[in-house]
Amino acid sequence: MSGPPPAQPSRTRAFVADTTALVLFFTVTGALNERFVSGMSWDEVLHARLLGAALMIPVARPYGLWRDWLMQRAGPSNLSRITWDSLALVSFQVPIYAAIIAISGASGRGLLLGVLGATAIMLVSGRPYGAFLNWIRRLFGLPPGGEKPMSLQD
């Protein structure tokens, strides 16, 4: 005789977990890129990070679902997981990041360098962020995602 089906994670918990992970991870990496690669002033960095945090709230969960969907294509090898995590991050976040720093004052060469820097950072940080996201999800009692779409588990 089987018992009741396992409890499904709440949408609110999934939203808070994904948002927490995105805001923590990319506030730090974004500020470093803006100041030391893009050459933005500290005031511009502060503006960009505040705007970034405000924009991360509505996009964190959709990004988590996007990542989970793409990660289903990853094979068991580390190289495959790195590739798909990086592709997920770059394809979703770079266009948003470009808009953030443009609105915050970057233009011309600074905007181009900032976007190129963000792309490089996201290519390198795709898998570390994916692991960080999975760790935060575990802290919230959620499955890591990428194995089965969390949207099917909500």
HELIX and SHEET records of a PDB file:
HELIX    1   1 ARG A   11  PHE A   36  1                                  26    
HELIX    2   2 TRP A   42  MET A   71  1                                  30    
HELIX    3   3 ASN A   78  ILE A  103  1                                  26    
HELIX    4   4 GLY A  108  LEU A  139  1                                  32    
HELIX    5   5 MET A  150  GLN A  153  1                                   4    
END                                                                             
